[in-house]
């Protein structure tokens, strides 16, 4: 199920809370003691930066899957978000060992070096988003940041900082098809998380099928649950076309040639009220295309990003900035909220199972 640690960082006393949450997440992911300690160090530095440089913010910790990976192993994803002044000199801040204000002395550069993946985006007057992921093994060779290629990433935040989110997402490759799924279980809490988690688990067995068949299969699988809204976007790597189908209140936007276009889902509930026929939209996928899926936790109206620097970041950074900027600084979500992003032009990257644990 979608276990999430959502920790506000209002003052220095909350830094310990973030560290403890990272340690708990590491244990849930099955990391060894050394990698748990690494997660705790990165979490502590990110939280310390929120207090000392951004006048607070919050850290969201999800459990994620590396893709492709057999057996499926979970890693820890740490996302720090703030509405602070931004980082005036990102290049200097990313240097290994750089630190200010008498912090730990680890700095963002060290976080980048010891994490398996690290990326951030900062804009003057708007704030900073940093994403770090900790695998079971230390990074091999030179650390990569925002590696090129077709990548997927996302962020999952529960309503009211609950233990479980009713949303989940995943990306699965099968043959020449890459499938991105986002599920929003009805309601909140563990039962909603059970429904969305069942959708993610089932996807791994049917990712070689087209979206309409995937949704019909999920309709049967989710009958034992309370049901979910589900969107399925499948990229045919051979033909270069994106096929999209959705049932329920999950939204999708595709950016191509600098223009955002909405992709529509059908009314219904997967597992309860599935339409007789599933409508599939087919559009070309280009090198600059970027797909964004989100549950209905975002406000009804929000402006998709067009910052070229941001759009080139790790997809989880893009997802986190969308989540942060779609609402107010006080609290950006009104429901369990999941944002998943697919973009780039090659194979590889990350897969996110809405924090199963």
Buried (B, 14 or more C-beta within 10 A) or exposed (E): BBBBBBBBBEEEEBBEBBBBBBBBBBBBBBBEEEBBBBBBBBBBBBBBBBBBBBBBBBBBBBBBBBBBEEEBBBBBBBBBBBBBBBBEEBEEBBBEEBBEEEBEEBBBBBBBBBBBBBBBBBBEEBBBBBBBBBBBEBBEEEBEBBBEEBBBBBBBBBBEBBBBBBBBBBBBBBEEBBBBBBBBBBBBBBBBBBBBBBBBBBBBEBBBBBBBBBBBBBBEBBEEBBBBBBBBBBBBBEEEEBBBBBBBBBBBBBBBEEEBEEBEBBEBBBBBEBEEEBBBBEBEBEEBBBBBBBBBBBEEEBEBBEEEEBBBBBBBBBBBBBBBBBBEBEEBBBBBBBBBBBBBEEBBBBBBBBBBB
